[in-house]
Amino acid sequence: MSTLAPLRLLREPWNTSKGNQSNVTTVGSNTWCQGLNIPNEFFLTLGLVSLVENLLVVAAILKNRNLHSPMYYFICCLAISDMLVSVSNLVETLFMLLMEHGMLVIRASIVRYMDNVIDMLTCSSVVSSLSFLGVIAVDRYITIFYALRYHSIMTLQRAVVTMASVWLASTISSTVFIIYYRNNAILLCLISFFLFMLVLMLVLYIHMFALARHHLRSMSSQQKQPVYRSSSLKGAVTLTILLGVFFICWGPFFFHLILIVTCPTNPFCTCFFSYFNLFLILIICNSVVDPLIYAFRSQELRRTLWEVVLCSW
């Protein structure tokens, strides 16, 4: 799958000299550095699955008034962000398929304009998706450590301000990225943002798991029942899934950006660049997995989701 600019330019570094580019081509001829030939149809199918899945989450939250709380509003915003990732992928893939088969002929100026619109949508959805993952982690942290004060801390007004701020910041940052995508400073900002979110989620979720473990240990000692080991194992599995999915889906793409900044001509780095399409697939997979982790585990939401599905038929 060939990507549009500037995502197309993120596939390989632009900060290489002409002499070094010939070395990159030589390295790229290696069998292991040919990357994966992922058909456009696979991108299209994955995008459709993610779009339908997240659309159902949004519909279920809007339908059920019991889900009209800050926590579910944040989950709804995460679903919308993931849905935008899917929409941008679907639009891009459809246009490329139509142009490749000669079914759509567009002037170069219009193509460039569409490139900017699609890439702005993609960048904005990526930044907002990462942001709401962090917001959900903070919300859960407040729920556990400040349970009695939660409703006074996370009021509806503050939740609305938080959501509006995330969307505004995502839009501004995506616009800046479109304009200055050749600047290494922009990539460093994106990398720093990802590392910040990774550390934030790591610290908050581990702290929450430690508190739950301590609580279960005290319950086990008081009641003299073996509840500690099984419950602690379940909590560890949940924590591993949360952080593991986040790192696996987002890590390779941002590691790709790190290599573009630090070693654009290194043989290992140039070989790694050839797998860019795989990294995009992992990001789209994250949009598919997010509802399973954050939304579908709620019994109330699953019940409403079933009602939405039945009504649609």
Secondary structure, 3 states (H helix, E strand, C coil): CCCCCCHHHHCCCCCCCHHHHHHHHHHHCCHHHCCCCCCHHHHHHHHHHHHHHHHHHHHHHHHCHHHCCHHHHHHHHHHHHHHHHHHHHHHHHHHHHHHHCCCCCCCHHHHHHHHHHHHHHHHHHHHHHHHHHHHHHHHHHHHHHCHHHHHHHCCHHHHHHHHHHHHHHHHHHHHHHHHCCCCHHHHHHHHHHHHHHHHHHHHHHHHHHHHHHHHHHHHHHHHCCCCHHHHHHHHHHHHHHHHHHHHHHHHHHHHHHHHHHHCCCCHHHHHHHCCHHHHHHHHHHHHHHHHHHHHCCCHHHHHHHHHHHHHHC
